[in-house]
Amino acid sequence: MRLIGVDTPEVHESAKLYKHGERSQRDVQTIRGLGNKASEFTTKLVKGKHVRREFDQVNGHTNHKDRYGRTLAYVYLKDGTFFKRRDHPPGIRKRLHQVPVQVYGGVPTV
């Protein structure tokens, strides 16, 4: 699943990984390490817990999938808290440069 509103450092080999390295002036291993920490943080927060997914209308034409086949959704924790990039500790999150044009049900993007 790909969480809408959450953008973390790249882990897999890609042009984006190297581009992020150039922009941040960090080596690829550091970026991958931060990406792994972000993944671990998210997993600890939601693994085995009930979450609610909401889909953004703007992604309906792709059946709510990204180009890698991952489901795109906003995620809410059991207590109703909207899970977003701000929830990640500093250093393992980065600013979003693109956000959806439409937002499902008035859900704020970050």
N, C-alpha and C positions, 0 to 999 in steps of 0.2 A: 504494500500500500504506500502511496505517496501522499503525505499530509499537505493539504493546501495551506499556505501561509507559513510553511517551515522550509527553510533552505539551509542546508548544512554543507560543510566542506565535502568535496568529492573523495571517494574511497577507491573507485575503480579506474583503471587506465582509460583516459579520455583526453581529448583536446581541452575540455573544460578544466580538468585537473591542472594541466600545465598553464593555462591562461590564468587560473586563480593564483598559481604560484608566482607568476610574473607580476600580477597586480599587487599581491600581498607581500612580495619579496620574501617568501618562505619557500623552503625546499619541499619537494613532493612528499617525502616521508612525514614531515610535520603536518602537512595538510591531511594526509591519509589518517594520521594519528588522531587529529581533531575530529575528522569524520567518523572514525570508529568510536570515539568518546561520545559523540552526539547520538550515534545509534544505540550504544549501551545505555545512555541516559534515558532515551525514549523507551527502550525495551523494559528497563526496570520500572518505569512509571506506568506502563500499560499492560505488560505481559500478565496474562491470567486474570485480567480485570475486565469488567463489563465496560464497554465504551459505546457511544452512539456516533454513528457516521451520518453526515449530511452531505448531499451532493450539490454542486454548483451547476445551475442551469447552463452556463456558458460551455460546460464540458459535455453536455448531453449528446451532441453530434458525434462524439467519440465513444459513446457508451460509458462515459466517466473513466476513461483509460488514458494514460499518457503514451508517448511513443514507444515506451518499453513494456507496455501491457500492464503497468501497475494501476490499481484503482486509485482515483483521485477523490479525496474526501476531506471535509472538515471533521475533526475528531473532538468529541466532548467526553470528559471523564464522567464517572458515575454521579458525582455531585453536581454535574452541569457545567463545570469549568471548561471553557474553550481552550484546547491545547494548541498553542502557537509557538512560534520561534522564541518569543520572549521568555518562555518557560525553560529554555535551555540556558545553562550557565554561560556567563561571558567567556569568549574565546572559542566556543564551539558552535557559534551561530554567526550568520552574516546577514547583511542587509539585503532585502529583496529588491531586485531591480524591475521586476515585472509582477503585476498582480492581476487577478481576473478583472475583466471589464464589468461583469455583472456579479453580484454577490447573492447567493442563495439566502433567502429569508432575512436579509439585513445583517448577516454575519459579518463582523468587521474583518478586514484584512489588515495585515501589519506592514 
